[in-house]
Amino acid sequence: MNKQLLRSKMALFGDTVATLSSKIGTSTASLSLKMNGKSDFRQSEIDKIKNIYYLSADEIVNIFFATQVSHKDTNGNDKG
């Protein structure tokens, strides 16, 4: 999940977590959990967000299916 990319799309359309959650039919708490990687988006939610923000196939992959690269060394310390 690329939270920053989704947040940039939300900002572009003037949405907050509250307004987007209302548009896709979920609670703000549930959307927040999903955006923070604590829960998974349902396909129907991804489809609604795709239509709301006119997302391309690449954007969908980059937002919802991208793996975040860790910047930690083998000891768990940030590398910068």
C-alpha positions as CSV (number, residue, x, y, z in Angstrom):
1,M,0.0,0.0,0.0
2,N,1.4,3.4,-1.0
3,K,-0.3,5.7,1.4
4,Q,1.4,8.8,0.1
5,L,0.3,8.2,-3.4
6,L,-3.3,7.7,-2.3
7,R,-3.2,10.8,-0.1
8,S,-1.9,12.8,-3.0
9,K,-4.9,11.7,-5.1
10,M,-7.2,12.5,-2.2
11,A,-5.7,16.0,-1.9
12,L,-6.0,16.6,-5.6
13,F,-9.7,15.9,-5.4
14,G,-10.2,17.7,-2.1
15,D,-10.9,14.6,-0.1
16,T,-10.1,13.7,3.5
17,V,-10.3,10.2,5.1
18,A,-13.8,11.2,6.2
19,T,-15.0,12.2,2.8
20,L,-13.4,9.3,0.9
21,S,-14.7,6.8,3.5
22,S,-18.2,8.2,2.9
23,K,-17.9,7.9,-0.9
24,I,-16.8,4.3,-0.8
25,G,-19.2,3.3,2.0
26,T,-16.9,2.4,4.9
27,S,-16.1,4.0,8.2
28,T,-13.3,6.5,8.7
29,A,-11.7,4.0,11.2
30,S,-11.8,1.2,8.6
31,L,-10.3,3.3,5.9
32,S,-7.6,4.5,8.2
33,L,-6.7,0.9,9.1
34,K,-6.5,0.0,5.4
35,M,-4.4,3.1,4.5
36,N,-2.0,2.2,7.3
37,G,-1.6,-1.4,6.1
38,K,-3.4,-2.9,9.1
39,S,-6.3,-4.2,7.0
40,D,-6.8,-5.0,3.3
41,F,-8.9,-3.1,0.8
42,R,-11.8,-5.0,-0.7
43,Q,-11.9,-5.2,-4.5
44,S,-15.2,-3.3,-4.5
45,E,-13.5,-0.5,-2.5
46,I,-10.5,-0.4,-4.9
47,D,-13.0,-0.2,-7.9
48,K,-14.9,2.7,-6.3
49,I,-11.6,4.6,-5.6
50,K,-10.5,3.9,-9.1
51,N,-13.6,5.5,-10.5
52,I,-13.6,8.4,-8.1
53,Y,-10.0,9.4,-8.9
54,Y,-9.9,8.1,-12.5
55,L,-7.0,5.9,-11.8
56,S,-5.1,4.1,-14.5
57,A,-4.1,0.4,-14.2
58,D,-0.6,1.4,-13.3
59,E,-1.8,3.8,-10.6
60,I,-3.9,1.0,-9.1
61,V,-0.9,-1.3,-8.9
62,N,1.3,1.5,-7.5
63,I,-1.2,2.5,-4.8
64,F,-2.7,-0.8,-3.7
65,F,-0.2,-3.5,-4.6
66,A,3.2,-1.9,-4.3
67,T,5.5,-3.3,-1.7
68,Q,7.3,-0.7,0.4
69,V,11.1,-1.2,0.4
70,S,12.6,-1.2,3.8
71,H,15.5,1.1,4.5
72,K,16.7,-0.9,7.4
73,D,19.9,-2.8,7.7
74,T,20.1,-6.4,9.0
75,N,20.0,-5.1,12.6
76,G,16.8,-3.2,12.0
77,N,18.4,0.2,12.0
78,D,17.4,2.9,9.5
79,K,19.9,3.3,6.7
80,G,18.6,6.7,5.7
